[in-house]
Amino acid sequence: MPHYLPLLFQWVTLLKRGKMATEVVTSGNKTEENIVCYSPSMITTNGVWQGENPLDYALPLFLLQLTLVVVFTRILVFMLKPFRQPRVIAEILGGVILGPSVLGRSKKFTDTVFPLRSVMVLETMANIGLLYFVFLVGVEMDIAVIRRTGKRAIPIALAGMVVPFLIGISFSFMLHRSAHDTKQGTFVLFLGVALSVTAFPVLARILAELKLINSEIGRIAMSAALINDIFAWVLLAFAIAFSENKNMALTSVWVLLSSAAFVVFCIIIIRPLIGWMIKRTPEGESISEFFICIILSGVMISGFITDAIGMHSIFGAFIFGLVIPNGPLGLTLNEKLEDFISGILLPLFFAISGLKTEINAIDGVGSWAILALVIVLACVGKIAGTVIVTLYYRTPIHEGITLGLLMNAKGLIEMIVINIGKDQKVIDQKSFAIMVVAVVLMTAIIIPFVTLIYKPARKFAPYKRRTVQSTKPDSEFRVLTCIHTPRNVPTIINLLEASCPTKKSPICIYVLHLVELTGRSSAMLIVHNTRKSGRPALNRTQAQSDHIINAFENFEQHVGSVSVQPLTAISPYSTMHEDICTVAEDKRVAFLIIPFHKQLTVDGGMEITNPNFRTINQNVLANAPCSVGILVDRGLSGSTRLAANQVSHHVAVLFFGGPDDREALSYGLRMREHPGINLTVMRFLPGVPAHEEARSGSRRSNMNDPNVLTIVTDDDKEKQLDEDYVNAFRLRTANDDSVVYIEKVVNHGEETVAAIRTIDQSHDLFIVGRGQGTISPLTAGLTDWSECPELGAIGDLLASSDNAAIVSVLVVQQYVGMGHGDHILIPDSPGQQLHEHFNFGYTNNRTQIRGQPPQCHTQP
């Protein structure tokens, strides 16, 4: 008998393949129902040391397939990153490469890695991933958005669907010739839906890459895409109902009626039941694991019910997710599921699509011509429908074309449509390959074409007030504050309150919430969701944004002469500084506040929150169009709910000299106007040896001699500007008891540190200049062990974990022009800044920007 075993195993394998082939060719054949294809011993291997091949067993083979899919997808995501393509392109291409079009052309590779016996397991897991992803899409989707969108979004969404749908009908007659066993109407429905739908998550990613997500055209596109998505699910339900039976008569009616009954059941029974679960959860606590398990089981039950009634299982999961109220429950579900589902299991679905795609099926010039026509006319149809509506609303034609291109974004739902169509034999192999290629190309061309066509005009003129020093005391003070997390909010609010907003000089605060652009669709919804609707947050990012904005609006209500405008920047960390600098210039701000990349720990130390924050800060310092302040948050006592005269802060400004220190002193001067602020200014002066003093005296006498040619260096100019500014400051604050001015003569870094430690215990906040580009003997040796050079020598010393004092620090860099010296600051020359800031007729005609060569001045 042993010699029969190989034949027996071969016979079982062939029988399994025959069964699978039979199920594909003729559904409902049950002649092999009793044959056991997978015995328990064929699931896991006993190991290679016993001479067994792991790839002959289901679990090791599946793990290898999953690893290959994820690795290929991530490699393609990395390769396409310079081209700014959305992740769905990489996921589809990954499947195509692993499929019969590229690697699958090798029979050995296919039989080893993707044998026919493994497809059932692979498709099952892919559909489970798809089931839960679609459930999350339903959880995140807000149907009420239709009522809240502008007048233009709905007609743009409808026009962008109707015209491509009509084009799909015309193409269906060309592509339907080989599928004679399928009703023409069903084929039209599938093709029309696939061509007319816009993928909201993909569009949001593209808008973020193009820096258009906060623009007017971006908001319209996202609103229209979300409406489009809602209609697409309705059309998909009809397409599925008509595809899963042959006669499309009474059976289809029963499928639709059963589906409608399921929707009603979910609304009347399931939604109140979930609401009861939420009420049972005490406020502030997370949903219990028991309730989470019930809901996740409900996803599978819903999928089973809709599959049993003739509708696809994803429809049940989507409806089940749609009835879950927005709020803490949806937030928890997203956090628990999205990363694993979208990062691991969902790529399997796209891989399966690629494995089904045979590019070779598009044979002959005629087939490729049809493919080109499908892509061109589908894109043109979207653009034409959108442009017609935008012209009615008197939108410029180039914006209408851009909007039409953006609405061509394809993604998950299009792949679902054509996959279901192929499984139900509505779409043949050739049509399927054409549609997959069309989806990839239509999405891939969006970013290049939009970049070429749409160049938003800069609607602002170059402005003068780019620094605190150049801002007039009786004008509006514009500040941009960047927030990563709600933890950054209290100290920044207290700092802004201490900046003394008055009716004479109000503060306009632009609050920019910085959100990392990831592949997660939930992060995108933060831009679309309208807080004023009073609806709960859709996800954790939205909840954080609401918390931040509520805190600043509360500050606006309780403190006079303050206006707050919230904004959101969603971009990769590598380009986030571009968004920050663009907003700063668009809003014409004078001062930009960004949080330090470290935060205070319980034991008083400093720990890194996110290394990327440091890179952002460094890029902002190098590219900012205005003055910048890095806030090292160690807590700044005070409350925005207290009256102005109840807030008390002790602020110290350390002045060493240079533009950055003059800017720090300017900010301290503004804070000094607040009745609750006590300001200490400590100026550090170098100890001058006798021969240097004699040389300095000789130089001063020569400058007064009209017959002597005097060379004025940059260093001399800066010292003169420092002297003039400090003298003007002392003159203005001479009779102010809340201001203390101290001069310290020091010779080296150790004496500087000792002088700083004499005042650090009694103050809440230090304001220091970054000191970029200046070399001073007063800080000699302090930079040798610098942890954060971007803060400068003194800023790094105060922010160091070794510093015993737990005091917040604001490190200031003054804007001095583009490129640190290649741009002439005519309106913002320090002499004019001094004159405008103090307003007592001082002028200085020897102004020079850092980096210019020394000039010769002949005394008359």
TATABEL-V258695 format. One record per residue. N is the residue number from 1. PSI is psi in degrees with one decimal (NA if undefined). D_FIRST is the distance of its C-alpha to the first C-alpha in Angstrom with 2 decimals. Layout:
BEGIN
n = [N	N]
psi = [PSI	PSI]
d_first = [D_FIRST	D_FIRST]
END
This chain:
BEGIN
n = [1	2	3	4	5	6	7	8	9	10	11	12	13	14	15	16	17	18	19	20	21	22	23	24	25	26	27	28	29	30	31	32	33	34	35	36	37	38	39	40	41	42	43	44	45	46	47	48	49	50	51	52	53	54	55	56	57	58	59	60	61	62	63	64	65	66	67	68	69	70	71	72	73	74	75	76	77	78	79	80	81	82	83	84	85	86	87	88	89	90	91	92	93	94	95	96	97	98	99	100	101	102	103	104	105	106	107	108	109	110	111	112	113	114	115	116	117	118	119	120	121	122	123	124	125	126	127	128	129	130	131	132	133	134	135	136	137	138	139	140	141	142	143	144	145	146	147	148	149	150	151	152	153	154	155	156	157	158	159	160	161	162	163	164	165	166	167	168	169	170	171	172	173	174	175	176	177	178	179	180	181	182	183	184	185	186	187	188	189	190	191	192	193	194	195	196	197	198	199	200	201	202	203	204	205	206	207	208	209	210	211	212	213	214	215	216	217	218	219	220	221	222	223	224	225	226	227	228	229	230	231	232	233	234	235	236	237	238	239	240	241	242	243	244	245	246	247	248	249	250	251	252	253	254	255	256	257	258	259	260	261	262	263	264	265	266	267	268	269	270	271	272	273	274	275	276	277	278	279	280	281	282	283	284	285	286	287	288	289	290	291	292	293	294	295	296	297	298	299	300	301	302	303	304	305	306	307	308	309	310	311	312	313	314	315	316	317	318	319	320	321	322	323	324	325	326	327	328	329	330	331	332	333	334	335	336	337	338	339	340	341	342	343	344	345	346	347	348	349	350	351	352	353	354	355	356	357	358	359	360	361	362	363	364	365	366	367	368	369	370	371	372	373	374	375	376	377	378	379	380	381	382	383	384	385	386	387	388	389	390	391	392	393	394	395	396	397	398	399	400	401	402	403	404	405	406	407	408	409	410	411	412	413	414	415	416	417	418	419	420	421	422	423	424	425	426	427	428	429	430	431	432	433	434	435	436	437	438	439	440	441	442	443	444	445	446	447	448	449	450	451	452	453	454	455	456	457	458	459	460	461	462	463	464	465	466	467	468	469	470	471	472	473	474	475	476	477	478	479	480	481	482	483	484	485	486	487	488	489	490	491	492	493	494	495	496	497	498	499	500	501	502	503	504	505	506	507	508	509	510	511	512	513	514	515	516	517	518	519	520	521	522	523	524	525	526	527	528	529	530	531	532	533	534	535	536	537	538	539	540	541	542	543	544	545	546	547	548	549	550	551	552	553	554	555	556	557	558	559	560	561	562	563	564	565	566	567	568	569	570	571	572	573	574	575	576	577	578	579	580	581	582	583	584	585	586	587	588	589	590	591	592	593	594	595	596	597	598	599	600	601	602	603	604	605	606	607	608	609	610	611	612	613	614	615	616	617	618	619	620	621	622	623	624	625	626	627	628	629	630	631	632	633	634	635	636	637	638	639	640	641	642	643	644	645	646	647	648	649	650	651	652	653	654	655	656	657	658	659	660	661	662	663	664	665	666	667	668	669	670	671	672	673	674	675	676	677	678	679	680	681	682	683	684	685	686	687	688	689	690	691	692	693	694	695	696	697	698	699	700	701	702	703	704	705	706	707	708	709	710	711	712	713	714	715	716	717	718	719	720	721	722	723	724	725	726	727	728	729	730	731	732	733	734	735	736	737	738	739	740	741	742	743	744	745	746	747	748	749	750	751	752	753	754	755	756	757	758	759	760	761	762	763	764	765	766	767	768	769	770	771	772	773	774	775	776	777	778	779	780	781	782	783	784	785	786	787	788	789	790	791	792	793	794	795	796	797	798	799	800	801	802	803	804	805	806	807	808	809	810	811	812	813	814	815	816	817	818	819	820	821	822	823	824	825	826	827	828	829	830	831	832	833	834	835	836	837	838	839	840	841	842	843	844	845	846	847	848	849	850	851	852	853	854	855	856	857	858	859	860]
psi = [-33.3	-33.8	-11.8	-16.7	-46.2	-42.2	-37.5	-45.2	-39.7	-40.7	-42.6	-41.5	-47.2	-37.5	-39.6	-45.7	-37.8	-39.5	-45.9	-40.1	-39.4	-41.7	-30.8	-38.1	-48.0	107.1	145.5	0.0	117.5	22.2	-20.7	27.2	-34.2	-1.6	129.5	111.0	-32.5	108.3	158.7	-32.0	-10.8	6.2	-53.4	150.3	158.6	-6.1	152.8	-22.7	-14.5	15.5	16.3	143.8	116.4	-28.0	-4.7	-4.0	149.4	-48.8	-50.3	-38.2	-42.5	-41.7	-39.0	-43.6	-44.8	-42.4	-44.7	-43.8	-47.4	-43.7	-46.6	-41.7	-46.4	-37.6	-43.3	-36.9	-43.6	-41.8	-34.0	-6.2	-42.9	-24.5	0.5	39.0	144.5	158.0	-28.0	-31.0	-46.2	-38.5	-42.2	-44.9	-36.0	-44.0	-39.6	-40.9	-40.6	-17.1	-169.4	-10.5	-29.1	-89.4	-32.0	-9.0	-21.9	116.4	-34.6	-42.1	-44.3	-46.6	-27.2	-47.3	-39.1	60.8	158.7	-33.3	-18.6	-10.2	-34.5	-45.7	-43.7	-46.0	-36.1	-48.0	-38.3	-40.2	-31.1	-44.8	-43.0	-40.3	-48.3	-30.3	-42.7	-35.4	-43.6	-35.1	-43.1	-39.6	-41.2	-24.4	139.2	103.9	-30.6	-8.5	-27.7	-37.4	-24.8	-10.2	160.5	175.4	-28.7	-26.9	-44.2	-50.7	-32.8	-42.0	-44.0	-44.4	-36.2	-13.7	-39.6	-48.8	-48.9	-30.8	-42.1	-37.2	-38.6	-36.5	-43.5	-38.3	-25.7	-30.3	-27.4	-36.6	-9.7	-3.6	-35.7	-7.6	67.7	-18.4	3.8	140.2	139.3	-38.3	-40.3	-42.8	-41.4	-43.6	-45.7	-46.6	-40.7	-43.1	-43.6	-36.2	-23.6	-14.4	148.3	131.4	111.8	-49.8	-39.3	-42.8	-42.2	-40.4	-43.1	-44.4	-39.8	-40.1	-35.3	1.8	35.2	3.8	-26.0	0.2	168.9	-43.4	-32.6	-42.4	-40.7	-44.3	-42.9	-38.7	-46.5	-38.7	-37.0	-40.2	-42.8	-42.7	-41.3	-44.8	-34.0	-39.7	-34.7	-45.9	-37.3	-38.3	-42.6	-41.8	-42.4	-42.2	-37.3	-16.2	-24.8	17.2	164.1	-34.9	-12.7	27.2	-105.4	-37.9	-42.9	-37.2	-43.8	-38.5	-45.4	-41.6	-41.7	-39.7	-41.6	-39.9	-38.4	-42.6	-45.0	-41.1	-42.8	-39.2	-42.9	-37.8	-53.5	-46.3	-47.0	-34.8	-42.2	-36.3	-37.3	-39.4	-40.9	-41.1	-30.6	-14.3	120.7	145.3	133.6	-12.4	154.7	156.4	139.0	152.4	-31.3	-46.6	-38.4	-41.9	-40.0	-44.4	-43.5	-33.8	-35.1	-30.9	-46.5	-38.7	-42.8	-42.1	-39.8	-43.6	-49.7	-31.2	-36.0	-31.7	0.1	-3.3	154.1	151.6	-29.4	-26.1	-41.7	-41.7	-39.8	-46.8	-39.8	-40.5	-32.5	-30.7	-5.5	124.6	145.5	143.3	-154.7	-34.9	-48.6	-38.1	-45.9	-42.6	-42.2	-45.8	-35.2	-31.4	-36.5	-44.5	-43.4	-44.4	-51.3	-24.9	-28.2	-55.3	-38.1	-38.9	-24.9	-38.1	-44.4	-33.4	-41.9	-40.6	-41.5	-37.2	-26.5	-11.6	120.7	102.9	-27.9	-20.1	-22.4	79.1	146.1	158.2	-35.2	-41.5	-42.5	-32.3	-39.8	-42.3	-46.6	-41.0	-40.9	-48.4	-49.3	-49.9	-32.9	-43.7	-45.6	-38.3	-45.6	-46.6	-43.9	-46.4	-40.1	-42.5	-38.3	-44.4	-43.2	-34.5	-35.4	-35.2	13.6	39.3	139.6	143.0	-33.6	-28.7	-36.3	-42.2	-42.3	-43.7	-40.5	-40.7	-42.6	-34.7	-6.5	1.2	127.1	160.2	-132.0	-50.1	-32.6	-40.1	-34.9	-44.6	-51.3	-27.6	-44.2	-39.7	-39.9	-41.5	-35.4	8.6	24.2	-36.3	129.8	177.8	-42.0	-46.0	-37.3	-46.6	-41.2	-42.7	-37.6	-46.9	-39.5	-42.4	-45.3	-49.3	-39.6	-33.7	-36.4	-30.2	-8.4	-53.6	-46.8	-42.9	-41.0	-40.7	-36.3	-38.8	-45.0	110.0	92.3	131.3	142.8	113.3	19.9	146.4	154.0	132.6	160.2	-38.3	73.9	0.4	161.5	-37.7	-32.3	-5.4	126.3	146.1	-20.5	23.9	169.1	136.9	112.5	127.2	136.8	121.0	128.7	134.7	128.7	-48.6	163.5	-20.3	-25.6	-15.8	-52.0	-48.0	-38.7	-40.8	-43.4	-35.5	-43.0	-37.0	-39.4	-10.6	4.9	67.7	131.6	168.0	-32.6	-37.1	78.4	161.3	124.8	116.4	122.5	116.0	112.0	108.1	120.3	118.9	129.6	135.9	116.6	-178.4	-3.6	128.7	-26.7	-32.3	-25.3	-29.8	-13.7	-34.8	-36.6	-39.0	131.5	116.3	-32.9	-11.8	-14.9	6.4	152.2	163.6	145.0	-24.7	178.8	-37.2	-43.9	-38.6	-41.4	-42.9	-42.9	-43.3	-44.1	-48.2	-38.0	-39.8	-43.3	-33.8	-35.1	-40.6	-41.7	-37.1	-33.2	-10.7	126.6	163.0	33.0	132.2	137.7	132.4	109.7	142.5	162.4	134.0	117.6	111.0	163.5	152.2	-30.7	-26.2	11.0	-31.9	-28.2	-42.4	-43.6	-47.6	-35.7	-45.1	-41.3	-41.5	-38.9	-42.0	-1.3	49.8	156.4	-24.1	135.0	122.7	124.2	142.6	148.0	153.8	0.5	154.0	159.0	136.3	173.2	-35.8	9.3	-1.2	-177.5	129.2	149.2	127.1	-45.3	119.3	-27.2	-28.6	-35.6	-41.8	-41.0	-46.8	-42.7	-41.1	-37.1	-43.7	-35.3	-22.2	-1.0	139.7	11.5	-177.1	150.6	141.8	122.3	120.6	113.1	107.9	108.0	25.6	128.4	105.9	153.0	165.8	135.1	-13.7	-9.4	153.0	159.9	-38.0	-2.7	-9.9	132.2	124.6	145.9	112.3	137.0	129.8	124.2	119.4	116.0	-21.4	152.4	167.5	-41.6	-39.3	-35.0	-35.7	-41.0	-41.5	-34.1	-41.2	-40.7	-37.4	-38.5	-43.0	-30.0	-22.0	-19.6	131.5	-19.6	9.6	129.5	121.8	130.1	123.9	118.2	114.3	132.1	125.3	140.8	142.6	124.1	120.1	163.0	-42.9	-31.7	-37.0	-41.6	-40.6	-39.2	-41.2	-40.5	-39.3	-40.7	-38.2	-37.2	-33.0	-28.4	-8.7	118.1	-14.9	-0.6	130.1	121.6	131.1	121.4	113.8	168.6	-40.2	-40.6	-40.8	-45.1	-41.2	-38.7	-41.5	-41.8	-46.7	-45.1	-43.2	-42.3	-41.2	-41.4	-40.1	-45.3	-37.3	-39.7	-32.0	17.6	-36.5	17.7	112.5	-18.1	-4.1	129.1	126.0	126.3	138.0	131.0	125.5	118.9	157.0	-20.6	179.3	-37.5	-41.7	-34.3	-46.6	-42.4	-39.0	-39.3	-37.4	-13.9	-17.8	-6.0	-20.5	-19.0	11.4	153.9	-28.2	134.7	136.2	120.2	152.4	149.4	-30.7	29.0	131.1	-0.9	139.7	121.7	137.2	-17.1	-23.2	16.4	130.4	-14.0	-21.1	-1.6	-34.6	37.6	131.7	-39.3	84.4	-24.2	-15.9	-7.7	171.4	-49.3	-40.6	-42.1	-38.4	-44.7	-31.2	-7.5	147.8	-21.2	-13.5	124.0	-29.7	131.6	84.2	138.1	150.4	134.9	112.2	121.4	135.3	125.4	139.8	125.7	16.0	164.1	133.4	17.6	52.2	-6.2	11.6	123.4	127.4	74.0	-50.3	-20.7	27.5	144.7	-32.6	-44.0	-37.2	-45.0	-43.0	-44.7	-32.7	-39.7	-24.9	40.0	48.2	22.4	136.6	155.4	114.6	5.8	39.6	139.2	137.2	156.0	134.8	-14.4	153.0	154.8	149.9	155.5	132.3	122.5	124.3	130.9	NA]
d_first = [0.00	3.83	5.49	5.47	7.18	10.36	10.76	10.43	13.01	15.08	15.18	16.36	18.85	20.23	20.50	22.41	24.64	25.16	26.18	28.59	29.98	30.45	32.31	34.50	35.28	35.58	36.19	35.26	32.06	30.00	27.20	24.58	26.18	23.32	20.70	20.47	20.86	21.67	19.93	22.14	20.17	21.01	24.73	25.55	24.05	23.57	25.63	25.75	25.78	22.10	21.44	21.30	23.48	25.83	26.36	22.85	24.05	26.73	29.42	29.80	29.79	32.45	34.55	34.54	35.55	38.27	39.58	39.77	41.61	44.10	44.73	45.27	47.55	49.62	49.99	51.24	53.55	55.04	55.41	57.07	59.33	62.20	62.16	62.37	59.55	58.06	54.62	53.11	53.51	51.43	48.72	48.42	48.61	45.91	43.51	44.63	44.05	40.49	39.85	39.36	43.03	42.91	39.91	37.50	38.45	35.98	32.54	31.01	33.22	32.37	28.59	28.84	31.61	31.90	28.58	28.68	26.35	29.03	31.98	31.65	31.99	34.75	36.72	36.44	37.95	40.50	41.63	41.96	44.18	46.08	46.52	48.22	50.20	51.63	52.43	54.43	56.18	57.30	58.46	60.57	61.96	65.42	66.34	69.94	70.25	71.19	74.38	75.19	74.70	77.73	78.97	77.43	73.80	72.94	74.39	72.84	69.40	69.81	71.23	68.44	65.89	67.66	68.36	64.82	63.45	65.64	64.46	60.85	61.71	63.07	60.03	57.65	58.82	57.96	54.50	53.48	53.22	49.46	48.65	49.85	47.72	49.59	53.06	55.72	57.21	54.05	53.66	57.36	56.98	54.09	55.73	59.13	57.92	56.03	59.17	61.76	60.39	61.62	59.41	61.61	59.74	59.51	63.18	64.24	62.52	64.22	67.61	67.25	66.41	69.48	71.68	72.54	71.01	74.43	76.36	77.61	75.28	72.35	73.22	73.57	70.25	68.36	70.04	69.26	65.62	65.12	66.63	64.48	61.33	62.32	62.86	59.60	57.59	59.39	58.66	55.00	54.75	56.12	53.84	50.72	51.99	52.54	49.31	46.72	47.52	48.33	51.54	53.52	55.70	55.38	52.10	53.68	56.66	54.49	52.66	56.04	57.52	54.57	54.84	58.57	58.00	55.60	58.28	60.91	58.72	58.23	61.98	63.17	60.58	58.59	61.53	63.73	60.82	60.30	64.08	64.01	61.43	63.75	66.75	64.92	64.60	67.79	69.62	68.73	65.36	61.96	59.87	57.68	53.97	53.35	55.20	53.46	50.03	51.24	52.45	49.28	47.27	49.81	48.91	45.30	46.56	49.07	46.46	44.23	47.23	48.42	44.96	44.61	47.99	47.20	48.86	46.97	46.15	48.43	51.40	50.95	50.67	53.78	55.85	54.81	55.98	59.14	60.35	60.14	63.74	64.73	65.52	63.93	60.72	60.05	61.00	58.51	55.65	56.41	56.54	53.25	51.19	52.69	51.92	48.21	47.75	49.81	48.77	44.99	43.57	46.03	45.33	41.77	43.35	45.32	42.29	40.40	43.49	43.42	39.72	40.64	43.61	43.41	46.78	45.85	46.11	49.86	50.28	53.57	57.14	57.46	54.71	56.19	59.61	58.38	57.00	60.36	62.22	60.10	60.86	64.53	65.46	63.56	65.39	68.66	68.20	67.81	70.77	72.92	72.36	73.11	76.17	77.73	77.70	78.87	81.75	82.84	83.08	84.97	82.35	82.63	80.44	78.63	77.60	76.38	74.26	72.90	72.02	70.27	68.21	67.23	66.14	63.54	61.32	57.76	54.93	52.43	53.56	53.60	50.01	49.06	50.82	49.15	45.66	46.01	47.41	44.42	41.90	43.82	44.04	47.81	47.86	45.90	44.45	47.69	49.98	47.85	48.10	51.83	52.39	50.51	52.55	55.69	55.12	54.75	57.75	60.04	59.58	59.76	63.12	64.92	65.98	67.25	69.17	70.67	71.73	73.43	75.13	76.00	78.30	79.93	83.59	84.86	87.14	89.01	91.81	91.89	93.32	95.60	94.84	91.69	92.72	94.11	97.16	97.94	97.54	100.95	101.79	102.74	99.68	96.17	93.72	90.26	87.27	83.55	81.34	77.63	75.32	71.71	71.23	73.51	74.12	76.36	78.62	81.04	82.50	82.85	84.65	86.97	87.67	88.55	90.75	92.57	93.15	96.05	95.60	99.06	100.66	102.28	99.03	96.03	92.46	89.92	86.43	83.36	80.26	77.22	73.87	71.46	67.86	65.07	63.43	59.68	56.92	57.41	59.06	60.60	62.94	64.42	65.55	68.20	70.38	70.13	70.47	74.12	75.15	78.32	76.25	75.77	72.03	69.73	68.06	64.86	63.31	64.17	65.94	68.08	68.82	70.00	72.12	73.70	74.48	76.10	78.14	79.26	80.55	82.57	83.89	84.99	86.74	88.43	89.72	91.16	92.68	95.26	95.52	91.76	89.57	85.77	83.47	79.70	77.39	73.71	72.21	68.49	67.37	65.23	66.79	67.33	69.77	71.08	74.36	75.06	75.02	77.28	79.77	79.78	80.57	83.25	84.96	84.54	86.14	88.76	88.26	90.27	87.92	84.13	82.60	79.01	77.26	76.44	72.76	73.01	73.67	75.28	73.10	73.98	75.21	77.51	75.36	74.15	70.50	69.04	67.93	66.41	66.83	67.09	70.33	71.97	71.08	72.54	75.74	76.11	75.69	78.18	80.73	80.44	80.67	82.57	85.53	87.48	87.95	84.91	84.61	81.52	81.64	80.30	79.80	80.66	82.12	85.48	87.20	88.79	88.03	88.53	89.80	92.81	96.11	97.00	99.54	97.02	94.60	95.35	93.77	94.92	94.03	94.56	94.83	94.55	96.52	96.19	97.24	95.73	94.65	91.77	94.08	96.71	94.09	93.10	96.78	97.15	94.37	95.98	99.29	97.79	96.27	99.65	101.07	98.97	101.18	98.45	97.69	99.21	98.85	99.12	99.39	99.10	100.14	99.23	101.77	101.46	103.92	106.18	107.65	111.37	111.05	108.70	111.22	114.01	111.96	111.18	114.87	115.83	113.32	114.73	118.28	117.26	115.73	119.14	120.89	121.22	121.59	118.26	114.99	112.27	108.51	106.59	102.94	100.03	100.17	103.85	103.21	100.46	102.66	105.51	103.32	102.06	105.63	106.89	104.07	104.41	108.19	107.85	105.38	107.76	110.67	108.84	107.63	110.77	111.77	108.29	107.73	103.97	103.60	103.76	104.08	103.46	103.74	101.97	102.81	99.83	99.21	95.43	92.13	92.45	95.77	94.29	91.46	94.00	96.19	93.31	92.35	95.87	95.26	91.54	91.61	93.94	92.43	89.71	89.17	89.74	90.37	90.12	90.05	87.02	89.36	87.31	89.04	91.69	92.03	94.17	95.13	94.98	91.16	90.74	87.72	86.26	83.71	82.28	79.72	79.46	76.36	77.15	79.49	79.63	81.85	84.41	85.68	87.37	84.81	82.00	84.07	84.64	81.04	79.55	77.62	80.01	82.97	84.12	85.77	83.59	85.48	84.34	85.12	85.85	85.59	87.56	87.44	90.25	89.60	91.48	90.31	87.35	86.12	88.34	91.45	90.99	92.31	95.98	96.58	99.84	99.73	98.15	100.19	100.78	104.50	104.01	101.40	103.89	106.64	104.55	103.00	106.24	108.64	111.69	112.49	110.91	109.88	108.40	108.65	106.75	103.29	100.44	96.68	94.37	93.52	96.67	98.73	101.94	105.08	108.67	111.34	115.00	117.32	120.17]
END
